[in-house]
């Protein structure tokens, strides 16, 4: 199962008020955590692309501030921010899944 499928399945179950066992929460969190490595690597690649763009502009004579601002207006930076937000949601899902499993065990 792909990361997005796991996230979508759990979101649907929550929205439908479907009972979810503590084991299901933990299993989903473990799978999501194992699969998010690819997204982590993709985020790193975007960071490096942006850093390279800034460095090239500085080498061309632009100031660091201007180079930084120019790089933040492009499609690469937009994708970087979207991916960063997605990873933040995934990390929050993992945290909440662990918490939810703990609460349900009481």
Helices and strands as residue ranges (DSSP letters): H 3-15, H 22-35, H 37-59, H 64-71, H 75-104
